[in-house]
Amino acid sequence: MIEGKLVSNNVDYWEFVRKLRNDPEIQRGFVEQVYITEQQQRKYMEKYNDNYYICLVDGLPVGYVGEIDNDIRIAVRRDYQRLGIGERMIREFMVLKPNSRPKILKDNTVSQRLFERCGFKRSNEDELFYYYDI
């Protein structure tokens, strides 16, 4: 497992978050699969900056975790996936934001397994999503 450090988001990381969120492979796991412009990202982060945390490995951003309306959002750079970064971010994030919960697209089995490894259990579902609780 690679050691990462979760730090508060700030303007220095906004472009990292935008580029990671726009990665086509990463985007498939998100509800909205749209391209985010720099202007859209700036406006969004001006409102939600404090809801996000960045994972640094050797001082470089490799992932982010955050929440909007208690719904968890997470992404890890592809070259750092399957190294324990996502699990570590979720566990640390839940200490900071214990009321947050994931809602995961039914076809996103990677995220389902990740959150289940972190102790989440399916509590409900609808047409598109599985909802999880601790």
C-alpha positions as CSV (number, residue, x, y, z in Angstrom):
1,M,0.0,0.0,0.0
2,I,1.3,3.4,-1.0
3,E,1.4,6.1,1.7
4,G,-0.6,9.1,0.8
5,K,-1.5,12.2,2.7
6,L,-5.0,13.8,2.6
7,V,-4.9,17.6,2.5
8,S,-7.5,20.3,2.3
9,N,-8.4,21.4,-1.2
10,N,-7.3,24.8,-2.5
11,V,-7.1,26.7,-5.7
12,D,-3.7,25.1,-6.5
13,Y,-5.5,21.7,-7.0
14,W,-8.6,22.8,-8.9
15,E,-7.1,22.1,-12.3
16,F,-5.9,18.7,-11.1
17,V,-9.4,17.8,-10.0
18,R,-10.9,19.1,-13.3
19,K,-8.4,17.1,-15.4
20,L,-8.9,13.9,-13.4
21,R,-12.7,14.3,-13.5
22,N,-12.5,14.8,-17.3
23,D,-10.5,11.6,-17.9
24,P,-12.8,9.4,-20.0
25,E,-12.0,6.3,-17.9
26,I,-12.6,8.1,-14.6
27,Q,-15.7,9.8,-16.0
28,R,-17.5,6.5,-16.6
29,G,-18.0,6.0,-12.9
30,F,-19.7,9.4,-12.4
31,V,-23.4,10.1,-12.7
32,E,-22.8,13.1,-15.0
33,Q,-20.5,12.3,-17.9
34,V,-19.7,15.7,-19.2
35,Y,-16.6,17.7,-20.1
36,I,-15.9,20.4,-17.5
37,T,-14.3,23.6,-18.7
38,E,-11.9,25.7,-16.6
39,Q,-14.6,28.3,-16.1
40,Q,-17.1,25.7,-14.9
41,Q,-14.6,24.2,-12.6
42,R,-13.6,27.6,-11.1
43,K,-17.3,28.5,-10.4
44,Y,-18.0,25.0,-8.9
45,M,-14.9,25.1,-6.7
46,E,-15.6,28.6,-5.5
47,K,-18.7,27.2,-4.1
48,Y,-17.6,23.7,-3.0
49,N,-13.8,23.9,-2.4
50,D,-14.1,23.1,1.3
51,N,-16.1,19.9,0.5
52,Y,-13.0,18.3,-1.1
53,Y,-9.7,16.8,0.0
54,I,-6.7,15.9,-2.1
55,C,-4.5,12.9,-1.7
56,L,-0.8,13.6,-2.1
57,V,1.9,11.0,-2.7
58,D,5.4,12.4,-2.5
59,G,3.9,15.9,-2.7
60,L,2.0,15.1,-6.0
61,P,-1.8,15.0,-6.2
62,V,-3.0,11.5,-7.1
63,G,-6.6,11.6,-6.1
64,Y,-9.5,13.4,-4.5
65,V,-12.4,12.7,-2.3
66,G,-15.3,15.0,-1.4
67,E,-19.0,15.2,-0.9
68,I,-21.9,17.3,-2.0
69,D,-25.2,16.9,0.0
70,N,-23.5,14.0,1.9
71,D,-22.9,12.1,-1.4
72,I,-19.3,11.0,-1.7
73,R,-17.3,11.7,-4.8
74,I,-13.9,10.1,-5.3
75,A,-11.4,9.7,-8.1
76,V,-7.8,8.3,-8.3
77,R,-5.4,8.8,-11.1
78,R,-5.3,5.6,-13.3
79,D,-1.6,5.0,-12.6
80,Y,-2.3,5.0,-8.9
81,Q,-5.4,2.8,-8.9
82,R,-5.4,-0.6,-7.1
83,L,-2.7,0.5,-4.7
84,G,-4.9,1.3,-1.7
85,I,-5.2,5.0,-2.3
86,G,-9.0,5.0,-2.7
87,E,-9.5,2.9,0.4
88,R,-7.2,5.1,2.4
89,M,-8.9,8.3,1.2
90,I,-12.4,7.0,2.1
91,R,-11.4,5.9,5.6
92,E,-9.7,9.2,6.4
93,F,-12.6,11.1,4.8
94,M,-15.2,9.3,6.9
95,V,-13.4,10.6,10.1
96,L,-13.8,14.1,8.7
97,K,-17.3,13.7,7.3
98,P,-19.0,10.8,9.1
99,N,-22.5,11.5,7.7
100,S,-21.4,11.1,4.1
101,R,-22.6,8.1,2.1
102,P,-22.0,6.9,-1.5
103,K,-24.6,6.3,-4.1
104,I,-23.1,4.2,-6.9
105,L,-24.2,3.5,-10.4
106,K,-25.3,-0.1,-10.6
107,D,-22.8,-0.9,-13.3
108,N,-19.8,0.6,-11.4
109,T,-18.7,-2.6,-9.7
110,V,-15.2,-1.2,-9.0
111,S,-16.6,1.5,-6.7
112,Q,-19.0,-1.0,-5.2
113,R,-16.2,-3.2,-4.2
114,L,-14.1,-0.3,-2.9
115,F,-16.8,1.0,-0.6
116,E,-17.6,-2.5,0.6
117,R,-14.0,-3.0,1.5
118,C,-14.3,0.2,3.6
119,G,-17.2,-1.3,5.6
120,F,-20.2,0.1,3.6
121,K,-23.2,-2.1,3.1
122,R,-26.0,-1.7,0.5
123,S,-29.0,-0.2,2.1
124,N,-31.3,0.6,-0.8
125,E,-31.5,0.9,-4.5
126,D,-33.4,2.5,-7.3
127,E,-33.4,2.2,-11.0
128,L,-29.9,3.6,-11.5
129,F,-28.1,3.4,-8.1
130,Y,-27.1,1.4,-5.1
131,Y,-27.1,3.4,-1.9
132,Y,-24.7,2.5,0.9
133,D,-24.6,3.0,4.7
134,I,-22.0,2.2,7.3
